Amino acid sequence: MIEMIIEQRRRNLGGGFDVGRVLPFAKRRMVGPFIFFDHMGPLDLAPADMARRRREWAAHRRQRLRLDRWRQDAFAAVLRPS
């Protein structure tokens, strides 16, 4: 049985790049606060834009890796409290 249909909320991140976020959703809190479900693209880029976009996305990936590392440290602290 389908309980709820959640429509994505689309935002323009600049440069014609749109992202549609589905989760988190205020009326569906039991899914969890750290789950993000996004739909990105499609995006056609000219070759001149690719180098700039790669730098921007690489910076974002590094931020995500930092967050993943923080979560791993927090998880380890819960399993092995010191």
N, CA, C and O atoms as a Maestro MAE file, in Angstrom:
{
 s_m_m2io_version
 :::
 2.0.0
}

f_m_ct {
 s_m_title
 :::
 protein
 m_atom[328] {
  # First column is atom index #
  i_m_mmod_type
  r_m_x_coord
  r_m_y_coord
  r_m_z_coord
  i_m_residue_number
  s_m_chain_name
  s_m_pdb_residue_name
  s_m_pdb_atom_name
  i_m_atomic_number
  :::
  1 25 0.832 -1.173 0.000 1 A "MET " " N  " 7
  2 3 0.000 0.000 0.000 1 A "MET " " CA " 6
  3 2 0.884 1.246 0.000 1 A "MET " " C  " 6
  4 15 1.825 1.343 0.787 1 A "MET " " O  " 8
  5 25 0.587 2.176 -0.863 2 A "ILE " " N  " 7
  6 3 1.325 3.433 -0.939 2 A "ILE " " CA " 6
  7 2 0.758 4.390 0.098 2 A "ILE " " C  " 6
  8 15 -0.426 4.725 0.064 2 A "ILE " " O  " 8
  9 25 1.606 4.823 1.014 3 A "GLU " " N  " 7
  10 3 1.164 5.739 2.063 3 A "GLU " " CA " 6
  11 2 1.240 7.191 1.641 3 A "GLU " " C  " 6
  12 15 0.383 7.993 2.010 3 A "GLU " " O  " 8
  13 25 2.271 7.539 0.863 4 A "MET " " N  " 7
  14 3 2.490 8.940 0.527 4 A "MET " " CA " 6
  15 2 3.322 9.039 -0.744 4 A "MET " " C  " 6
  16 15 4.237 8.242 -0.953 4 A "MET " " O  " 8
  17 25 3.014 9.994 -1.574 5 A "ILE " " N  " 7
  18 3 3.825 10.305 -2.751 5 A "ILE " " CA " 6
  19 2 4.501 11.637 -2.478 5 A "ILE " " C  " 6
  20 15 3.834 12.643 -2.232 5 A "ILE " " O  " 8
  21 25 5.814 11.640 -2.523 6 A "ILE " " N  " 7
  22 3 6.582 12.853 -2.245 6 A "ILE " " CA " 6
  23 2 7.104 13.401 -3.563 6 A "ILE " " C  " 6
  24 15 7.870 12.737 -4.262 6 A "ILE " " O  " 8
  25 25 6.691 14.596 -3.893 7 A "GLU " " N  " 7
  26 3 7.169 15.256 -5.106 7 A "GLU " " CA " 6
  27 2 8.528 15.896 -4.825 7 A "GLU " " C  " 6
  28 15 8.765 16.420 -3.736 7 A "GLU " " O  " 8
  29 25 9.400 15.847 -5.802 8 A "GLN " " N  " 7
  30 3 10.705 16.467 -5.630 8 A "GLN " " CA " 6
  31 2 10.589 17.988 -5.627 8 A "GLN " " C  " 6
  32 15 9.709 18.562 -6.269 8 A "GLN " " O  " 8
  33 25 11.491 18.621 -4.894 9 A "ARG " " N  " 7
  34 3 11.565 20.078 -4.853 9 A "ARG " " CA " 6
  35 2 12.791 20.474 -5.656 9 A "ARG " " C  " 6
  36 15 13.916 20.206 -5.235 9 A "ARG " " O  " 8
  37 25 12.596 21.108 -6.806 10 A "ARG " " N  " 7
  38 3 13.695 21.427 -7.715 10 A "ARG " " CA " 6
  39 2 14.298 22.780 -7.378 10 A "ARG " " C  " 6
  40 15 13.586 23.746 -7.104 10 A "ARG " " O  " 8
  41 25 15.628 22.831 -7.403 11 A "ARG " " N  " 7
  42 3 16.373 24.063 -7.168 11 A "ARG " " CA " 6
  43 2 17.453 24.184 -8.233 11 A "ARG " " C  " 6
  44 15 18.041 23.187 -8.652 11 A "ARG " " O  " 8
  45 25 17.704 25.400 -8.660 12 A "ASN " " N  " 7
  46 3 18.764 25.667 -9.618 12 A "ASN " " CA " 6
  47 2 20.025 25.996 -8.830 12 A "ASN " " C  " 6
  48 15 20.030 26.918 -8.014 12 A "ASN " " O  " 8
  49 25 21.085 25.248 -9.073 13 A "LEU " " N  " 7
  50 3 22.348 25.477 -8.383 13 A "LEU " " CA " 6
  51 2 23.263 26.414 -9.147 13 A "LEU " " C  " 6
  52 15 24.412 26.621 -8.757 13 A "LEU " " O  " 8
  53 25 22.769 26.974 -10.217 14 A "GLY " " N  " 7
  54 3 23.567 27.883 -11.028 14 A "GLY " " CA " 6
  55 2 24.110 27.197 -12.259 14 A "GLY " " C  " 6
  56 15 24.381 25.996 -12.254 14 A "GLY " " O  " 8
  57 25 24.263 27.964 -13.299 15 A "GLY " " N  " 7
  58 3 24.794 27.417 -14.540 15 A "GLY " " CA " 6
  59 2 23.866 26.434 -15.216 15 A "GLY " " C  " 6
  60 15 24.318 25.595 -15.995 15 A "GLY " " O  " 8
  61 25 22.575 26.521 -14.933 16 A "GLY " " N  " 7
  62 3 21.617 25.618 -15.549 16 A "GLY " " CA " 6
  63 2 21.589 24.226 -14.946 16 A "GLY " " C  " 6
  64 15 21.018 23.308 -15.533 16 A "GLY " " O  " 8
  65 25 22.198 24.060 -13.781 17 A "PHE " " N  " 7
  66 3 22.257 22.752 -13.132 17 A "PHE " " CA " 6
  67 2 21.158 22.674 -12.088 17 A "PHE " " C  " 6
  68 15 21.206 23.375 -11.078 17 A "PHE " " O  " 8
  69 25 20.167 21.824 -12.330 18 A "ASP " " N  " 7
  70 3 19.031 21.672 -11.429 18 A "ASP " " CA " 6
  71 2 19.162 20.395 -10.613 18 A "ASP " " C  " 6
  72 15 19.657 19.376 -11.095 18 A "ASP " " O  " 8
  73 25 18.709 20.473 -9.371 19 A "VAL " " N  " 7
  74 3 18.674 19.311 -8.485 19 A "VAL " " CA " 6
  75 2 17.277 19.209 -7.911 19 A "VAL " " C  " 6
  76 15 16.711 20.198 -7.447 19 A "VAL " " O  " 8
  77 25 16.728 18.013 -7.944 20 A "GLY " " N  " 7
  78 3 15.427 17.777 -7.340 20 A "GLY " " CA " 6
  79 2 15.596 16.945 -6.081 20 A "GLY " " C  " 6
  80 15 16.021 15.792 -6.151 20 A "GLY " " O  " 8
  81 25 15.269 17.516 -4.936 21 A "ARG " " N  " 7
  82 3 15.423 16.804 -3.659 21 A "ARG " " CA " 6
  83 2 14.102 16.171 -3.258 21 A "ARG " " C  " 6
  84 15 13.058 16.824 -3.268 21 A "ARG " " O  " 8
  85 25 14.158 14.897 -2.905 22 A "VAL " " N  " 7
  86 3 12.981 14.169 -2.442 22 A "VAL " " CA " 6
  87 2 13.050 13.996 -0.927 22 A "VAL " " C  " 6
  88 15 12.086 14.301 -0.224 22 A "VAL " " O  " 8
  89 25 14.172 13.515 -0.424 23 A "LEU " " N  " 7
  90 3 14.361 13.348 1.022 23 A "LEU " " CA " 6
  91 2 15.523 14.206 1.474 23 A "LEU " " C  " 6
  92 15 16.480 14.356 0.714 23 A "LEU " " O  " 8
  93 25 15.498 14.766 2.646 24 A "PRO " " N  " 7
  94 3 14.507 14.632 3.699 24 A "PRO " " CA " 6
  95 2 13.221 15.391 3.380 24 A "PRO " " C  " 6
  96 15 13.207 16.320 2.572 24 A "PRO " " O  " 8
  97 25 12.162 14.975 4.026 25 A "PHE " " N  " 7
  98 3 10.832 15.553 3.821 25 A "PHE " " CA " 6
  99 2 10.189 15.750 5.188 25 A "PHE " " C  " 6
  100 15 10.179 14.831 6.007 25 A "PHE " " O  " 8
  101 25 9.655 16.937 5.439 26 A "ALA " " N  " 7
  102 3 9.163 17.294 6.776 26 A "ALA " " CA " 6
  103 2 8.072 16.350 7.280 26 A "ALA " " C  " 6
  104 15 8.029 16.045 8.472 26 A "ALA " " O  " 8
  105 25 7.202 15.891 6.404 27 A "LYS " " N  " 7
  106 3 6.095 15.042 6.842 27 A "LYS " " CA " 6
  107 2 6.474 13.561 6.905 27 A "LYS " " C  " 6
  108 15 5.630 12.715 7.201 27 A "LYS " " O  " 8
  109 25 7.736 13.252 6.628 28 A "ARG " " N  " 7
  110 3 8.187 11.861 6.649 28 A "ARG " " CA " 6
  111 2 9.487 11.778 7.435 28 A "ARG " " C  " 6
  112 15 10.522 11.402 6.886 28 A "ARG " " O  " 8
  113 25 9.443 12.119 8.690 29 A "ARG " " N  " 7
  114 3 10.646 12.196 9.516 29 A "ARG " " CA " 6
  115 2 11.206 10.829 9.900 29 A "ARG " " C  " 6
  116 15 12.392 10.733 10.217 29 A "ARG " " O  " 8
  117 25 10.416 9.794 9.882 30 A "MET " " N  " 7
  118 3 10.882 8.479 10.315 30 A "MET " " CA " 6
  119 2 11.885 7.852 9.346 30 A "MET " " C  " 6
  120 15 12.477 6.819 9.658 30 A "MET " " O  " 8
  121 25 12.081 8.457 8.185 31 A "VAL " " N  " 7
  122 3 13.056 7.923 7.228 31 A "VAL " " CA " 6
  123 2 14.461 8.113 7.777 31 A "VAL " " C  " 6
  124 15 15.325 7.262 7.563 31 A "VAL " " O  " 8
  125 25 14.702 9.201 8.475 32 A "GLY " " N  " 7
  126 3 16.010 9.452 9.063 32 A "GLY " " CA " 6
  127 2 16.555 10.804 8.658 32 A "GLY " " C  " 6
  128 15 16.327 11.253 7.535 32 A "GLY " " O  " 8
  129 25 17.276 11.461 9.559 33 A "PRO " " N  " 7
  130 3 17.757 12.810 9.274 33 A "PRO " " CA " 6
  131 2 18.966 12.854 8.349 33 A "PRO " " C  " 6
  132 15 19.254 13.915 7.795 33 A "PRO " " O  " 8
  133 25 19.682 11.757 8.157 34 A "PHE " " N  " 7
  134 3 20.910 11.786 7.370 34 A "PHE " " CA " 6
  135 2 20.762 11.118 6.015 34 A "PHE " " C  " 6
  136 15 21.762 10.754 5.395 34 A "PHE " " O  " 8
  137 25 19.537 10.951 5.547 35 A "ILE " " N  " 7
  138 3 19.308 10.359 4.231 35 A "ILE " " CA " 6
  139 2 18.906 11.461 3.271 35 A "ILE " " C  " 6
  140 15 17.950 12.197 3.517 35 A "ILE " " O  " 8
  141 25 19.642 11.571 2.177 36 A "PHE " " N  " 7
  142 3 19.320 12.533 1.131 36 A "PHE " " CA " 6
  143 2 19.090 11.759 -0.153 36 A "PHE " " C  " 6
  144 15 19.891 10.901 -0.523 36 A "PHE " " O  " 8
  145 25 18.009 12.060 -0.823 37 A "PHE " " N  " 7
  146 3 17.696 11.420 -2.097 37 A "PHE " " CA " 6
  147 2 17.478 12.538 -3.102 37 A "PHE " " C  " 6
  148 15 16.453 13.219 -3.072 37 A "PHE " " O  " 8
  149 25 18.452 12.726 -3.998 38 A "ASP " " N  " 7
  150 3 18.418 13.809 -4.973 38 A "ASP " " CA " 6
  151 2 18.402 13.240 -6.380 38 A "ASP " " C  " 6
  152 15 18.924 12.156 -6.637 38 A "ASP " " O  " 8
  153 25 17.796 13.988 -7.281 39 A "HIS " " N  " 7
  154 3 17.828 13.660 -8.704 39 A "HIS " " CA " 6
  155 2 18.528 14.812 -9.405 39 A "HIS " " C  " 6
  156 15 18.086 15.958 -9.319 39 A "HIS " " O  " 8
  157 25 19.631 14.509 -10.106 40 A "MET " " N  " 7
  158 3 20.408 15.547 -10.770 40 A "MET " " CA " 6
  159 2 20.503 15.266 -12.253 40 A "MET " " C  " 6
  160 15 20.536 14.115 -12.690 40 A "MET " " O  " 8
  161 25 20.545 16.347 -13.019 41 A "GLY " " N  " 7
  162 3 20.775 16.248 -14.446 41 A "GLY " " CA " 6
  163 2 19.505 16.029 -15.232 41 A "GLY " " C  " 6
  164 15 18.420 16.107 -14.654 41 A "GLY " " O  " 8
  165 25 19.584 15.766 -16.484 42 A "PRO " " N  " 7
  166 3 20.806 15.724 -17.292 42 A "PRO " " CA " 6
  167 2 21.358 17.126 -17.517 42 A "PRO " " C  " 6
  168 15 20.636 18.116 -17.399 42 A "PRO " " O  " 8
  169 25 22.629 17.196 -17.837 43 A "LEU " " N  " 7
  170 3 23.290 18.474 -18.043 43 A "LEU " " CA " 6
  171 2 24.261 18.331 -19.205 43 A "LEU " " C  " 6
  172 15 25.155 17.486 -19.179 43 A "LEU " " O  " 8
  173 25 24.079 19.157 -20.212 44 A "ASP " " N  " 7
  174 3 25.001 19.194 -21.351 44 A "ASP " " CA " 6
  175 2 25.988 20.324 -21.121 44 A "ASP " " C  " 6
  176 15 25.589 21.470 -20.916 44 A "ASP " " O  " 8
  177 25 27.279 20.004 -21.154 45 A "LEU " " N  " 7
  178 3 28.309 21.008 -20.930 45 A "LEU " " CA " 6
  179 2 29.183 21.146 -22.158 45 A "LEU " " C  " 6
  180 15 29.518 20.166 -22.824 45 A "LEU " " O  " 8
  181 25 29.541 22.380 -22.438 46 A "ALA " " N  " 7
  182 3 30.518 22.639 -23.488 46 A "ALA " " CA " 6
  183 2 31.893 22.232 -22.954 46 A "ALA " " C  " 6
  184 15 32.116 22.279 -21.745 46 A "ALA " " O  " 8
  185 25 32.811 21.836 -23.827 47 A "PRO " " N  " 7
  186 3 34.142 21.422 -23.356 47 A "PRO " " CA " 6
  187 2 34.840 22.489 -22.511 47 A "PRO " " C  " 6
  188 15 35.589 22.152 -21.594 47 A "PRO " " O  " 8
  189 25 34.605 23.772 -22.808 48 A "ALA " " N  " 7
  190 3 35.248 24.837 -22.033 48 A "ALA " " CA " 6
  191 2 34.749 24.867 -20.591 48 A "ALA " " C  " 6
  192 15 35.483 25.274 -19.691 48 A "ALA " " O  " 8
  193 25 33.518 24.443 -20.367 49 A "ASP " " N  " 7
  194 3 32.951 24.450 -19.014 49 A "ASP " " CA " 6
  195 2 33.386 23.246 -18.182 49 A "ASP " " C  " 6
  196 15 33.282 23.275 -16.956 49 A "ASP " " O  " 8
  197 25 33.863 22.206 -18.822 50 A "MET " " N  " 7
  198 3 34.156 20.967 -18.102 50 A "MET " " CA " 6
  199 2 35.242 21.138 -17.037 50 A "MET " " C  " 6
  200 15 35.101 20.615 -15.932 50 A "MET " " O  " 8
  201 25 36.322 21.861 -17.350 51 A "ALA " " N  " 7
  202 3 37.413 22.018 -16.378 51 A "ALA " " CA " 6
  203 2 36.928 22.767 -15.145 51 A "ALA " " C  " 6
  204 15 37.252 22.387 -14.020 51 A "ALA " " O  " 8
  205 25 36.159 23.820 -15.348 52 A "ARG " " N  " 7
  206 3 35.640 24.590 -14.217 52 A "ARG " " CA " 6
  207 2 34.696 23.739 -13.383 52 A "ARG " " C  " 6
  208 15 34.774 23.744 -12.154 52 A "ARG " " O  " 8
  209 25 33.807 23.008 -14.043 53 A "ARG " " N  " 7
  210 3 32.859 22.154 -13.318 53 A "ARG " " CA " 6
  211 2 33.577 21.057 -12.540 53 A "ARG " " C  " 6
  212 15 33.191 20.741 -11.414 53 A "ARG " " O  " 8
  213 25 34.610 20.481 -13.125 54 A "ARG " " N  " 7
  214 3 35.353 19.428 -12.422 54 A "ARG " " CA " 6
  215 2 35.961 19.963 -11.134 54 A "ARG " " C  " 6
  216 15 35.946 19.281 -10.109 54 A "ARG " " O  " 8
  217 25 36.505 21.198 -11.181 55 A "ARG " " N  " 7
  218 3 37.072 21.790 -9.964 55 A "ARG " " CA " 6
  219 2 35.992 21.994 -8.910 55 A "ARG " " C  " 6
  220 15 36.209 21.702 -7.734 55 A "ARG " " O  " 8
  221 25 34.829 22.496 -9.324 56 A "GLU " " N  " 7
  222 3 33.737 22.727 -8.375 56 A "GLU " " CA " 6
  223 2 33.270 21.408 -7.770 56 A "GLU " " C  " 6
  224 15 33.084 21.314 -6.557 56 A "GLU " " O  " 8
  225 25 33.080 20.394 -8.601 57 A "TRP " " N  " 7
  226 3 32.585 19.111 -8.110 57 A "TRP " " CA " 6
  227 2 33.631 18.413 -7.252 57 A "TRP " " C  " 6
  228 15 33.286 17.731 -6.288 57 A "TRP " " O  " 8
  229 25 34.915 18.579 -7.597 58 A "ALA " " N  " 7
  230 3 35.972 17.966 -6.789 58 A "ALA " " CA " 6
  231 2 35.966 18.557 -5.387 58 A "ALA " " C  " 6
  232 15 36.146 17.831 -4.409 58 A "ALA " " O  " 8
  233 25 35.761 19.862 -5.276 59 A "ALA " " N  " 7
  234 3 35.688 20.488 -3.953 59 A "ALA " " CA " 6
  235 2 34.505 19.926 -3.177 59 A "ALA " " C  " 6
  236 15 34.616 19.674 -1.978 59 A "ALA " " O  " 8
  237 25 33.392 19.730 -3.837 60 A "HIS " " N  " 7
  238 3 32.210 19.191 -3.170 60 A "HIS " " CA " 6
  239 2 32.450 17.751 -2.716 60 A "HIS " " C  " 6
  240 15 32.035 17.369 -1.622 60 A "HIS " " O  " 8
  241 25 33.115 16.955 -3.546 61 A "ARG " " N  " 7
  242 3 33.401 15.572 -3.167 61 A "ARG " " CA " 6
  243 2 34.296 15.528 -1.930 61 A "ARG " " C  " 6
  244 15 34.103 14.679 -1.059 61 A "ARG " " O  " 8
  245 25 35.268 16.427 -1.844 62 A "ARG " " N  " 7
  246 3 36.140 16.447 -0.667 62 A "ARG " " CA " 6
  247 2 35.334 16.776 0.586 62 A "ARG " " C  " 6
  248 15 35.587 16.206 1.648 62 A "ARG " " O  " 8
  249 25 34.378 17.676 0.479 63 A "GLN " " N  " 7
  250 3 33.534 17.997 1.630 63 A "GLN " " CA " 6
  251 2 32.738 16.769 2.042 63 A "GLN " " C  " 6
  252 15 32.596 16.486 3.231 63 A "GLN " " O  " 8
  253 25 32.218 16.041 1.059 64 A "ARG " " N  " 7
  254 3 31.445 14.841 1.367 64 A "ARG " " CA " 6
  255 2 32.325 13.799 2.058 64 A "ARG " " C  " 6
  256 15 31.885 13.147 3.005 64 A "ARG " " O  " 8
  257 25 33.561 13.640 1.589 65 A "LEU " " N  " 7
  258 3 34.458 12.676 2.216 65 A "LEU " " CA " 6
  259 2 34.742 13.054 3.659 65 A "LEU " " C  " 6
  260 15 34.848 12.187 4.527 65 A "LEU " " O  " 8
  261 25 34.864 14.357 3.913 66 A "ARG " " N  " 7
  262 3 35.062 14.808 5.282 66 A "ARG " " CA " 6
  263 2 33.867 14.425 6.144 66 A "ARG " " C  " 6
  264 15 34.037 13.966 7.274 66 A "ARG " " O  " 8
  265 25 32.658 14.613 5.616 67 A "LEU " " N  " 7
  266 3 31.447 14.257 6.350 67 A "LEU " " CA " 6
  267 2 31.389 12.749 6.584 67 A "LEU " " C  " 6
  268 15 31.041 12.302 7.677 67 A "LEU " " O  " 8
  269 25 31.730 11.965 5.559 68 A "ASP " " N  " 7
  270 3 31.731 10.509 5.723 68 A "ASP " " CA " 6
  271 2 32.716 10.093 6.811 68 A "ASP " " C  " 6
  272 15 32.419 9.210 7.615 68 A "ASP " " O  " 8
  273 25 33.883 10.723 6.837 69 A "ARG " " N  " 7
  274 3 34.888 10.398 7.855 69 A "ARG " " CA " 6
  275 2 34.361 10.753 9.244 69 A "ARG " " C  " 6
  276 15 34.570 10.000 10.195 69 A "ARG " " O  " 8
  277 25 33.680 11.893 9.369 70 A "TRP " " N  " 7
  278 3 33.107 12.301 10.654 70 A "TRP " " CA " 6
  279 2 32.087 11.272 11.120 70 A "TRP " " C  " 6
  280 15 32.051 10.918 12.299 70 A "TRP " " O  " 8
  281 25 31.257 10.790 10.197 71 A "ARG " " N  " 7
  282 3 30.253 9.791 10.575 71 A "ARG " " CA " 6
  283 2 30.916 8.488 10.997 71 A "ARG " " C  " 6
  284 15 30.467 7.842 11.944 71 A "ARG " " O  " 8
  285 25 31.986 8.093 10.300 72 A "GLN " " N  " 7
  286 3 32.685 6.865 10.677 72 A "GLN " " CA " 6
  287 2 33.279 6.993 12.070 72 A "GLN " " C  " 6
  288 15 33.202 6.058 12.867 72 A "GLN " " O  " 8
  289 25 33.876 8.152 12.372 73 A "ASP " " N  " 7
  290 3 34.452 8.365 13.699 73 A "ASP " " CA " 6
  291 2 33.368 8.326 14.769 73 A "ASP " " C  " 6
  292 15 33.566 7.746 15.836 73 A "ASP " " O  " 8
  293 25 32.228 8.941 14.485 74 A "ALA " " N  " 7
  294 3 31.127 8.950 15.450 74 A "ALA " " CA " 6
  295 2 30.594 7.534 15.662 74 A "ALA " " C  " 6
  296 15 30.289 7.150 16.791 74 A "ALA " " O  " 8
  297 25 30.480 6.764 14.596 75 A "PHE " " N  " 7
  298 3 30.001 5.384 14.694 75 A "PHE " " CA " 6
  299 2 30.968 4.541 15.521 75 A "PHE " " C  " 6
  300 15 30.545 3.743 16.358 75 A "PHE " " O  " 8
  301 25 32.261 4.719 15.285 76 A "ALA " " N  " 7
  302 3 33.263 3.969 16.042 76 A "ALA " " CA " 6
  303 2 33.217 4.352 17.520 76 A "ALA " " C  " 6
  304 15 33.412 3.498 18.385 76 A "ALA " " O  " 8
  305 25 32.960 5.627 17.818 77 A "ALA " " N  " 7
  306 3 32.884 6.071 19.211 77 A "ALA " " CA " 6
  307 2 31.683 5.448 19.915 77 A "ALA " " C  " 6
  308 15 31.740 5.160 21.111 77 A "ALA " " O  " 8
  309 25 30.602 5.240 19.176 78 A "VAL " " N  " 7
  310 3 29.423 4.611 19.769 78 A "VAL " " CA " 6
  311 2 29.696 3.139 20.048 78 A "VAL " " C  " 6
  312 15 29.303 2.618 21.092 78 A "VAL " " O  " 8
  313 25 30.367 2.469 19.121 79 A "LEU " " N  " 7
  314 3 30.650 1.047 19.309 79 A "LEU " " CA " 6
  315 2 31.733 0.794 20.355 79 A "LEU " " C  " 6
  316 15 31.669 -0.177 21.109 79 A "LEU " " O  " 8
  317 25 32.736 1.686 20.389 80 A "ARG " " N  " 7
  318 3 33.845 1.528 21.334 80 A "ARG " " CA " 6
  319 2 34.003 2.817 22.146 80 A "ARG " " C  " 6
  320 15 34.933 3.586 21.902 80 A "ARG " " O  " 8
  321 25 33.120 3.058 23.094 81 A "PRO " " N  " 7
  322 3 33.253 4.298 23.866 81 A "PRO " " CA " 6
  323 2 34.562 4.307 24.651 81 A "PRO " " C  " 6
  324 15 34.994 3.285 25.185 81 A "PRO " " O  " 8
  325 25 35.179 5.479 24.708 82 A "SER " " N  " 7
  326 3 36.461 5.563 25.423 82 A "SER " " CA " 6
  327 2 36.314 6.335 26.711 82 A "SER " " C  " 6
  328 15 37.290 6.506 27.443 82 A "SER " " O  " 8
  :::
 }
 m_bond[327] {
  # First column is bond index #
  i_m_from
  i_m_to
  i_m_order
  :::
  1 1 2 1
  2 2 3 1
  3 3 4 2
  4 3 5 1
  5 5 6 1
  6 6 7 1
  7 7 8 2
  8 7 9 1
  9 9 10 1
  10 10 11 1
  11 11 12 2
  12 11 13 1
  13 13 14 1
  14 14 15 1
  15 15 16 2
  16 15 17 1
  17 17 18 1
  18 18 19 1
  19 19 20 2
  20 19 21 1
  21 21 22 1
  22 22 23 1
  23 23 24 2
  24 23 25 1
  25 25 26 1
  26 26 27 1
  27 27 28 2
  28 27 29 1
  29 29 30 1
  30 30 31 1
  31 31 32 2
  32 31 33 1
  33 33 34 1
  34 34 35 1
  35 35 36 2
  36 35 37 1
  37 37 38 1
  38 38 39 1
  39 39 40 2
  40 39 41 1
  41 41 42 1
  42 42 43 1
  43 43 44 2
  44 43 45 1
  45 45 46 1
  46 46 47 1
  47 47 48 2
  48 47 49 1
  49 49 50 1
  50 50 51 1
  51 51 52 2
  52 51 53 1
  53 53 54 1
  54 54 55 1
  55 55 56 2
  56 55 57 1
  57 57 58 1
  58 58 59 1
  59 59 60 2
  60 59 61 1
  61 61 62 1
  62 62 63 1
  63 63 64 2
  64 63 65 1
  65 65 66 1
  66 66 67 1
  67 67 68 2
  68 67 69 1
  69 69 70 1
  70 70 71 1
  71 71 72 2
  72 71 73 1
  73 73 74 1
  74 74 75 1
  75 75 76 2
  76 75 77 1
  77 77 78 1
  78 78 79 1
  79 79 80 2
  80 79 81 1
  81 81 82 1
  82 82 83 1
  83 83 84 2
  84 83 85 1
  85 85 86 1
  86 86 87 1
  87 87 88 2
  88 87 89 1
  89 89 90 1
  90 90 91 1
  91 91 92 2
  92 91 93 1
  93 93 94 1
  94 94 95 1
  95 95 96 2
  96 95 97 1
  97 97 98 1
  98 98 99 1
  99 99 100 2
  100 99 101 1
  101 101 102 1
  102 102 103 1
  103 103 104 2
  104 103 105 1
  105 105 106 1
  106 106 107 1
  107 107 108 2
  108 107 109 1
  109 109 110 1
  110 110 111 1
  111 111 112 2
  112 111 113 1
  113 113 114 1
  114 114 115 1
  115 115 116 2
  116 115 117 1
  117 117 118 1
  118 118 119 1
  119 119 120 2
  120 119 121 1
  121 121 122 1
  122 122 123 1
  123 123 124 2
  124 123 125 1
  125 125 126 1
  126 126 127 1
  127 127 128 2
  128 127 129 1
  129 129 130 1
  130 130 131 1
  131 131 132 2
  132 131 133 1
  133 133 134 1
  134 134 135 1
  135 135 136 2
  136 135 137 1
  137 137 138 1
  138 138 139 1
  139 139 140 2
  140 139 141 1
  141 141 142 1
  142 142 143 1
  143 143 144 2
  144 143 145 1
  145 145 146 1
  146 146 147 1
  147 147 148 2
  148 147 149 1
  149 149 150 1
  150 150 151 1
  151 151 152 2
  152 151 153 1
  153 153 154 1
  154 154 155 1
  155 155 156 2
  156 155 157 1
  157 157 158 1
  158 158 159 1
  159 159 160 2
  160 159 161 1
  161 161 162 1
  162 162 163 1
  163 163 164 2
  164 163 165 1
  165 165 166 1
  166 166 167 1
  167 167 168 2
  168 167 169 1
  169 169 170 1
  170 170 171 1
  171 171 172 2
  172 171 173 1
  173 173 174 1
  174 174 175 1
  175 175 176 2
  176 175 177 1
  177 177 178 1
  178 178 179 1
  179 179 180 2
  180 179 181 1
  181 181 182 1
  182 182 183 1
  183 183 184 2
  184 183 185 1
  185 185 186 1
  186 186 187 1
  187 187 188 2
  188 187 189 1
  189 189 190 1
  190 190 191 1
  191 191 192 2
  192 191 193 1
  193 193 194 1
  194 194 195 1
  195 195 196 2
  196 195 197 1
  197 197 198 1
  198 198 199 1
  199 199 200 2
  200 199 201 1
  201 201 202 1
  202 202 203 1
  203 203 204 2
  204 203 205 1
  205 205 206 1
  206 206 207 1
  207 207 208 2
  208 207 209 1
  209 209 210 1
  210 210 211 1
  211 211 212 2
  212 211 213 1
  213 213 214 1
  214 214 215 1
  215 215 216 2
  216 215 217 1
  217 217 218 1
  218 218 219 1
  219 219 220 2
  220 219 221 1
  221 221 222 1
  222 222 223 1
  223 223 224 2
  224 223 225 1
  225 225 226 1
  226 226 227 1
  227 227 228 2
  228 227 229 1
  229 229 230 1
  230 230 231 1
  231 231 232 2
  232 231 233 1
  233 233 234 1
  234 234 235 1
  235 235 236 2
  236 235 237 1
  237 237 238 1
  238 238 239 1
  239 239 240 2
  240 239 241 1
  241 241 242 1
  242 242 243 1
  243 243 244 2
  244 243 245 1
  245 245 246 1
  246 246 247 1
  247 247 248 2
  248 247 249 1
  249 249 250 1
  250 250 251 1
  251 251 252 2
  252 251 253 1
  253 253 254 1
  254 254 255 1
  255 255 256 2
  256 255 257 1
  257 257 258 1
  258 258 259 1
  259 259 260 2
  260 259 261 1
  261 261 262 1
  262 262 263 1
  263 263 264 2
  264 263 265 1
  265 265 266 1
  266 266 267 1
  267 267 268 2
  268 267 269 1
  269 269 270 1
  270 270 271 1
  271 271 272 2
  272 271 273 1
  273 273 274 1
  274 274 275 1
  275 275 276 2
  276 275 277 1
  277 277 278 1
  278 278 279 1
  279 279 280 2
  280 279 281 1
  281 281 282 1
  282 282 283 1
  283 283 284 2
  284 283 285 1
  285 285 286 1
  286 286 287 1
  287 287 288 2
  288 287 289 1
  289 289 290 1
  290 290 291 1
  291 291 292 2
  292 291 293 1
  293 293 294 1
  294 294 295 1
  295 295 296 2
  296 295 297 1
  297 297 298 1
  298 298 299 1
  299 299 300 2
  300 299 301 1
  301 301 302 1
  302 302 303 1
  303 303 304 2
  304 303 305 1
  305 305 306 1
  306 306 307 1
  307 307 308 2
  308 307 309 1
  309 309 310 1
  310 310 311 1
  311 311 312 2
  312 311 313 1
  313 313 314 1
  314 314 315 1
  315 315 316 2
  316 315 317 1
  317 317 318 1
  318 318 319 1
  319 319 320 2
  320 319 321 1
  321 321 322 1
  322 322 323 1
  323 323 324 2
  324 323 325 1
  325 325 326 1
  326 326 327 1
  327 327 328 2
  :::
 }
}
